Amino acid sequence: MKISLNWLKEYISFEGDPKALADSLTMAGLEVEEITERGKIPAGIVVGKILERTPHPNSDHLSICKVDSGKGVLQIVCGAPNCDAGKTVPLALEGTSFPDPEGGKPFVIKPCKLRGVESFGMMCSERELGLSEDHGGLMILPDELPAGMDFSQYVTPDTVYTVEITPNRPDWLSHWGVARDVGALLGGKRRFPDTSVPAVEGWESWNDLVEVRERELCPHYTARVIRGVKVGESPAWLKERLNAVGIRPINNIVDVTNFVMMELGEPLHAFDSRFLEGKKIVVRKAAEGEKIVALDGKEYTLDDSMLVIADKVKPVAIAGIMGGEYSGVMPDTQEVILESAYFLPSSIRATSRKLGLSSDSSYRFERGVDPEMIENASNRAAGLILKLAGGSLVSELVNVRSRPEERKRILCRFDKIRSLLGMNPSNEEMIDIFRKLGLLVSDITNDATCLVTVPGFRADIKEGADLAEEIARIYGLDKLPDIPVHATRILPYSADSYAKMEKLRQEFIAAGLCECVNGSFIDEKSALGDPSVAPEDLLKVNNPISPDFAVLRASLLPGMLATVKRNIFQKNTDLALFEIGHVFCANKAKFPEERDEIAVLLTGTRHPERYCAERTEQFDFFDLKGAVESILESRKIKNAVFEACTDARFVKGCAAKLLIGGKEAGVLGKVNEKLTKGMRLASPLFAAVFQADVLLEAETEKILYKELPSFPSTSRDVAFLAPLSLEHAAVTDFIRKAGVKYLTDVKIFDIFQGEQLGEGKKSMAYTLTFRCEDRTLTDEEVNKEHEKLRAKLAEGLGVELR
Amino acid sequence: MLNELLEKLNKISAAVEKEFAAASSAAEIENAKVKFTGRNGSITALAPMMGKIPKEDKPAAGKAFNEAKALVAKCMEEAKERLGESASSAESVDVTLPGRKWPMGTQHPVTKTIDECCAIFRRMGFTVAAGPEIETVANCFDKLNAPIDHPSRDPKDTFYFDDGRLMRTQTSTVQIRTMLAQKPPIRIVSPGRCFRRDTPDATHGVHFHQIEGLYVDRHVTLADLKSTLKAFANEFFGEGVTIRMRPHFFPFTEPSAECDFSCVMCGGKGCRVCKNSGWLEILGCGMVNPNVLRNVDIDPEEWQGFAFGMGIERLTMLKYRIGDLRLFSENDFRFLKQF
């Protein structure tokens, strides 16, 4: 909303710096987003009189005008439709410099040729002068102004604040309301505008004019009739007020209703009584399917929850939101019915939202106008209409009102306010602030409490905490003392559920992986692109933003595949990525509704930054497995086993699952080509997916120091030819169970296949470490055990020793 | 006999010094060594004379032998040292070649900011709490005192499921869960993902991350809130940052305020990022609304507290000067590698 400083000064005196006032308002909760200087007219603009207008020979829309500048007659080419001879207009002479609103180079008026005709200046529209948004034609000035007069003398400079108004403060949606807070902040007495109304002329019975059928939705409705008005242009002062706050002047009647809305915060509406059939106003709910063409020219279909203002047969306005196109003030209107009312905010909000229609009026009603201002606003508008449009009042105020709500009374405890704020305003200071804000203070007792009565314009103040906020705002949050932060330990660190996740994340980073964060919403097809996800697993919201974000991810893999694809497209071909994130499952028999998953993806060269032979080494299955093993090891996870498995996500024969204590913790392998179609992978893609809870809750070995060995170890190698099907795990398992004395470690050091070994064969070679706790072993002892094992291997595993 | 041996060794010693001094390569040094102490070296060749030395002279002879050998070793060391680097060309490395890095991964800037915030607040005595992303209307709106027709509840702005539940729009839901689960004192921060029905663009995404704080105890004040936020501002953005609190409105706090940090780009002088105001709007905060406390069965007469909430993406964008939110979800490797 816009607030004009000149307008504000009609209600409160202020002589200071407009910027300082803006800062004060911002620091009191009325945030000034922008300060604009209005009516700062560039030097060189004078009053001009158009003497002659002839068509431009080379253009349909340009005219050639002769304009009296006060110091001679200038030829000016003009594109405005209204540059008629006889008009008085603002004229920018040669050399006038218009600043660029974007801060760019100024626009300077120079003699020039327009379509071959010379032009020596520019006549201006209101928009060009920054006075309004009107660019439909030249600004027309009163004929009394002499040619050559400095135009800036005609315009009053103003400061306009664009303010952001929080939804709890509808009282700030008016100049009077803002003036109240200015008074509280800076002091000074406020002046309420004149709301006296002339006497009713003649007497007619208008008792039946208004019928309110919906007392709940419209607890207060007033109307009055003004007869004999002459609709016309508003005077300059009124247009200037409206233009300053961005409202387009229309005619004197409508302008007065808008003026009063911006002045007192109460939206008004004027009907032409000719269009009210039966001269009757009925406040009722719309009939289902009833239609109305509103002032914006659009037809709206209403339903039976919406409140309308109707005459005997049809709705003439959508209550509180917008008038009807065919019932408002016309140029030939002679009798107006002026509406001032209170509508239930929730009803206005619901209707406005359903119709997708909002207005300055609905904006105020849905936040709640001051119920105590209804009659004053009507009086104020009636007085102005009579002054500006003539006519006379032919009715008293027709006033249909339910029992008014009582003003809220709040017990204020001074100590509680001080304790909430941590500041120490005195009781007297607090009472003073309440009073300056227009709140009524009574029953001050024992220096401990007082009673605060809240007038209608502050419906947001409901209890003690709201009073504390008023004190904080006006006393000033900048007065909050700097006190040290007291770090008391309230919960044990083990209660910190996030710490475990942080640690896990750091382990994956330490393993050389870069963290990704993908979205929770994805499209259904991608979600099902993970073969482990079934359609019934997917959780869908009712109102997705688009099909691309239709379902919640049931696994991390699709998002990570999309990430890999985007990267490959950017020629980032060497990737080592992971994500830890929330995934969702609708099938609670399969997974909990929400859980955390971990995904790891590897593709491309292992060490792209290295050179020579290492440059070309590509990631393989064992890089992925190794990363996982490192993490398992550093977490001291017990009983972790990798088992070959078949899984549709992975290439057959290159997939494994990780079991921890017999529980499936995840899978890893080479990603199936079906999933990488269209990704233009230059090298294979490896992926692992883990359930975070299984990793985090896995049984771990308690760290207890083991005595370092006092005697040296001895090692022996054993190599053999084995069938391809023999797994490494089977070999180590066999060796460990073979009853070999002193054996402390078995480690593979070579494995290869080749033609020379024969079909279906591979060579495996292991280093065995022997050690005795209490002495150094002799060669003979070791050799004996070594030989024993060799024999057992040949016999038990059927391998050919080498 | 002894004298003859000593004389020969003296001569050889003179030759040793000369020979090594003249050596100009590792090979020549090696040759010199062989010439004196090698299998057929001149010192080695004198060894048989020892047998003929009378018993009483043997110690003196042995000593002379050892001295000669020691001289060879000493001269050889000196020669090697003298030739130094120029001689050991086999050992020279181009130290400007890239090292063989031990690869370390990187942390996504969003989670990096979350972790950093958690670390800062933990130091002030907060515990990090988490909660589900699919929530009830009660936890996300009702109990937080959001008016029944508040626009944020609208299906235009919030994602709903058939069963009436929703995707949480704020992590304040965790505050409600914590207050329902335990009695004060409570001092938590809750980071996490939230969802609003915004069309994705440079500054809006379908999801975003927040961190919210809650501190309820008997004597927590607005002044404590300010100190907490000031400490956070200085830890996260640096010592020079100042803060200011402006009254504002939120349904869940009363009094409410917005907290601005002095612009981290221009230091408060005014720039494009802070729209020449010198201040950046960072977070919303206030004293927990008594209605919220009542909604979770905490007596506002006995307990009071503060709450605050801020956007992780905004903090991250300001800290690393990232201009486009979409970078966070694109996960371009070149982007990830920068953190």
Contacts between the chains, C-beta under 8 A, distances in Angstrom:
chain1	res1	chain2	res2	distance
A	26	B	246	6.1
A	27	B	244	7.7
A	27	B	246	5.9
A	27	B	247	7.6
A	28	B	247	6.2
A	29	B	246	6.5
A	29	B	247	3.3
A	29	B	248	6.1
A	29	B	249	7.4
A	31	B	246	6.8
A	31	B	248	7.9
A	166	B	248	6.1
A	166	B	249	3.5
A	167	B	249	6.5
A	168	B	249	4.4
A	169	B	249	7.1
A	346	B	148	7.8
A	346	B	149	5.2
A	349	B	149	5.6
A	350	B	149	6.7
A	353	B	154	7.1
A	419	B	219	6.9
A	419	B	221	6.7
A	419	B	304	7.3
A	420	B	221	6.4
A	420	B	222	6.5
A	420	B	255	7.6
A	420	B	287	5.5
A	420	B	304	6.0
A	421	B	221	6.2
A	421	B	222	4.8
A	421	B	223	7.1
A	421	B	255	7.6
A	422	B	221	2.9
A	422	B	222	5.2
A	422	B	223	2.8
A	422	B	224	6.4
A	423	B	222	7.3
A	423	B	223	6.7
A	463	B	290	6.5
A	464	B	290	7.6
A	465	B	254	4.1
A	465	B	255	7.0
A	465	B	287	6.8
A	465	B	289	6.5
A	465	B	290	5.3
A	465	B	300	8.0
A	466	B	254	5.9
A	468	B	254	7.4
A	468	B	255	5.6
A	468	B	287	7.4
A	469	B	247	6.7
A	469	B	254	5.7
A	469	B	255	3.4
A	469	B	256	7.1
A	472	B	222	6.7
A	472	B	247	6.3
A	472	B	255	4.6
A	472	B	257	7.8
A	473	B	247	4.3
A	473	B	255	7.5
A	477	B	222	7.7
A	477	B	226	7.8
A	477	B	244	7.6
A	477	B	245	4.3
A	477	B	246	6.9
A	477	B	247	6.5
A	477	B	257	6.2
A	478	B	244	6.8
A	478	B	245	7.9
A	480	B	222	6.2
A	480	B	223	5.0
A	480	B	226	4.7
A	480	B	245	6.9
A	481	B	223	5.4
A	482	B	226	7.7
A	482	B	227	6.6
A	482	B	230	7.2
A	483	B	223	5.4
A	483	B	224	6.9
A	483	B	227	5.2
A	484	B	227	6.7
A	485	B	124	5.2
A	485	B	125	8.0
A	485	B	224	7.5
A	485	B	227	5.0
A	485	B	228	5.7
A	485	B	231	5.1
A	486	B	125	7.3
A	486	B	224	7.7
A	487	B	123	6.7
A	487	B	124	5.0
A	487	B	125	3.7
A	488	B	125	5.2
A	488	B	185	7.6
A	488	B	187	7.4
A	489	B	125	6.2
A	490	B	125	6.4
A	490	B	127	6.8
A	490	B	185	5.2
A	490	B	186	7.0
A	490	B	187	4.6
A	491	B	127	4.1
A	491	B	187	7.5
A	491	B	188	7.7
A	493	B	127	7.7
A	495	B	127	5.6
A	496	B	122	7.4
A	496	B	127	5.1
A	496	B	128	4.9
A	496	B	129	8.0
A	497	B	128	6.8
A	497	B	129	6.5
A	497	B	130	4.8
A	498	B	118	6.1
A	498	B	128	3.8
A	498	B	129	7.6
A	498	B	130	5.7
A	498	B	191	6.8
A	499	B	128	6.7
A	502	B	115	5.5
A	502	B	118	7.1
A	505	B	107	6.9
A	505	B	111	6.6
A	505	B	115	7.7
A	506	B	107	7.9
A	508	B	105	6.5
A	509	B	104	6.7
A	509	B	105	4.0
A	509	B	106	6.7
A	509	B	107	5.6
A	510	B	104	6.6
A	510	B	105	7.1
A	511	B	105	6.6
A	512	B	103	3.7
A	512	B	104	6.1
A	512	B	105	5.2
A	513	B	105	4.1
A	514	B	105	4.9
A	514	B	106	4.7
A	514	B	108	8.0
A	514	B	333	6.7
A	514	B	336	4.4
A	514	B	337	6.5
A	515	B	105	6.7
A	515	B	106	6.6
A	515	B	107	5.1
A	515	B	108	4.1
A	515	B	111	6.3
A	515	B	336	7.0
A	516	B	108	6.3
A	516	B	331	4.1
A	516	B	336	6.9
A	517	B	108	4.7
A	517	B	110	5.3
A	517	B	111	6.7
A	517	B	328	6.3
A	517	B	329	6.6
A	517	B	331	6.9
A	518	B	329	6.4
A	518	B	331	6.8
A	519	B	205	7.5
A	519	B	206	6.3
A	519	B	207	5.8
A	519	B	329	5.5
A	520	B	133	7.2
A	520	B	167	7.9
A	520	B	193	6.6
A	520	B	195	7.2
A	520	B	206	7.7
A	520	B	207	5.4
A	521	B	195	7.9
A	521	B	206	5.4
A	521	B	207	7.2
A	539	B	134	7.6
A	539	B	161	7.2
A	540	B	161	7.8
A	541	B	159	4.1
A	541	B	160	6.2
A	541	B	161	5.9
A	541	B	167	6.7
A	542	B	155	7.1
A	542	B	159	7.7
A	542	B	160	4.9
A	542	B	161	6.4
A	542	B	162	6.3
A	543	B	155	4.8
A	543	B	156	7.9
A	543	B	159	6.2
A	543	B	160	6.1
A	543	B	197	6.9
A	544	B	159	7.4
A	545	B	197	5.6
A	545	B	198	7.8
A	545	B	199	6.3
A	545	B	206	6.1
A	549	B	206	5.4
A	563	B	330	7.8
A	563	B	331	4.5
A	566	B	330	6.2
A	566	B	331	7.3
A	566	B	332	7.0
A	567	B	331	7.4
A	567	B	332	6.4
A	567	B	333	5.2
A	570	B	332	6.0
A	570	B	333	7.7
A	570	B	334	7.4
A	572	B	332	6.8
A	572	B	333	4.0
A	572	B	334	6.3
A	575	B	333	5.8
A	576	B	103	7.3
A	576	B	105	6.9
A	577	B	331	7.4
A	577	B	333	7.6
A	577	B	336	7.7
A	578	B	105	7.3
A	582	B	133	5.9
A	582	B	193	6.7
A	584	B	134	7.2
A	593	B	132	7.5
A	593	B	134	6.4
A	594	B	132	5.1
A	594	B	133	6.2
A	594	B	134	6.3
A	607	B	100	7.8
A	607	B	101	7.6
A	607	B	103	7.3
A	609	B	98	6.4
A	609	B	101	6.1
A	610	B	98	7.4
A	610	B	100	6.2
A	610	B	101	7.8
A	611	B	97	7.6
A	611	B	98	7.0
A	614	B	100	7.6
